[in-house]
């Protein structure tokens, strides 16, 4: 099981980023997926969840209405579109298969002026 996150960077408040997560080593379409984040000095938290076919989604209250999770099962990839970014969104973002304890290296998102 491997997940490789990309797309992070430095963005100003109010800006947007689109994260991607390329998955391999398992049947991607058989698993729900989630995005997590971990800010310095804080515990890792789940921010978004998507079911196997993309018809069901759920979000943490802190990101609801600003972030959108999606997936492309043909490309074994899950995405996180992040709009109206705030400084408190600064964190390392990870995607995770919702079974087992497999983590990638994450991608850093920094929201700052």
C-alpha positions, 0 to 999 in steps of 0.5 A: 500500500502506497500513497503519494501526496502532492500539490502543496505549497505557499498560498495567501489567505483566501487563495486555493490549492488542489492536492492530489494523492496517487495510490498504488498497491491495492484495489483503489476502487474498493476502499473509501479514502480520507484526507487528514492534516497535522498542524505543528504541535497538534494531533492529526485530524481527518478533514474529508472522507469519500466513499468508494464511488465518490457519491458520498462525502463528509467533512470536518466542520472547520473545512465544510463549504471550503474544501471538496474531496473527489476521486478518479478510480480510473487514475487511482487518485483522490483529490482535495480542492481547497478554497478560501484558505485560512492561516489555520489551514496550515498543516501537512496534509495526508491521504489515507486508505480507510483500512489499515495504518498506511501513511504517505509522506504528506504534502505541506500547505502553508497559508500566509501573507 
